[in-house]
């Protein structure tokens, strides 16, 4: 079971680093859904990893990170919808 949760931690690391790399390379924008989804997925993986190891600071920071990513996703999706007149 430990290998499963350790793997989740590494997948979370990959999600965060890959999304940041794609942002810096200007392949992705911080307003694209894919960027937000990679951050949400990474935070979920880290929360699961942190819960297994009882690492409360990891859980907290990744919960906050995930909430910010969800907010960004919702905000950007709302900005793409055009109001009807």
C-alpha positions in Angstrom: 0.0 0.0 0.0 2.9 2.4 0.7 4.1 2.0 -2.9 0.7 3.2 -4.2 0.7 6.4 -2.1 4.4 7.0 -2.8 3.5 6.8 -6.5 0.7 9.3 -6.0 3.2 11.7 -4.5 5.5 11.3 -7.5 2.6 11.8 -9.9 1.6 14.9 -8.1 5.2 16.2 -8.4 5.1 15.5 -12.1 1.7 17.3 -12.5 3.0 20.4 -10.8 6.4 20.5 -12.5 5.0 19.7 -16.0 2.3 22.4 -15.7 4.8 25.0 -14.6 7.3 23.9 -17.4 4.6 24.3 -20.0 3.7 27.7 -18.6 7.3 28.9 -18.7 7.8 27.5 -22.2 4.6 29.5 -23.2 3.0 26.3 -24.5 0.2 26.8 -22.0 -1.4 29.9 -20.5 -2.4 30.3 -16.9 -5.9 30.9 -18.3 -6.2 27.5 -20.0 -8.2 24.7 -18.5 -5.4 22.1 -19.0 -3.1 24.2 -16.7 -5.7 24.3 -14.0 -6.6 20.6 -14.3 -2.9 19.6 -13.9 -2.7 21.7 -10.8 -5.9 20.3 -9.4 -4.8 16.7 -10.2 -1.4 17.3 -8.6 -2.9 18.7 -5.4 -5.4 15.7 -5.2 -2.5 13.3 -5.5 -0.5 15.1 -2.9 -3.4 15.3 -0.5 -3.8 11.5 -0.8 -0.1 11.0 -0.2 -0.1 13.4 2.7 -3.1 11.7 4.3 -1.4 8.3 4.1 1.7 9.7 5.8 -0.3 12.0 8.2 1.7 15.0 6.8 -0.8 17.7 7.7 1.2 20.6 6.3 1.3 18.8 2.9 -2.4 18.3 3.1 -3.0 21.9 4.0 -0.9 23.5 1.3 -2.2 21.2 -1.4 -5.8 21.8 -0.3 -5.2 25.5 -0.7 -3.4 25.0 -4.0 -6.2 22.9 -5.3 -8.8 25.5 -4.2 -6.9 28.2 -6.0 -6.7 26.1 -9.1 -10.5 25.4 -9.0 -11.1 29.1 -8.5 -8.9 29.9 -11.5 -10.7 27.2 -13.6 -14.1 28.6 -12.7 -13.1 32.2 -13.2 -11.6 31.4 -16.6 -14.5 29.3 -17.7 -16.9 32.1 -16.7 -14.8 34.7 -18.7 -15.2 32.6 -21.9 -19.0 32.6 -21.7 -20.5 35.6 -23.4 -23.5 37.3 -21.9 -26.7 37.3 -24.0 -28.2 40.6 -24.8 
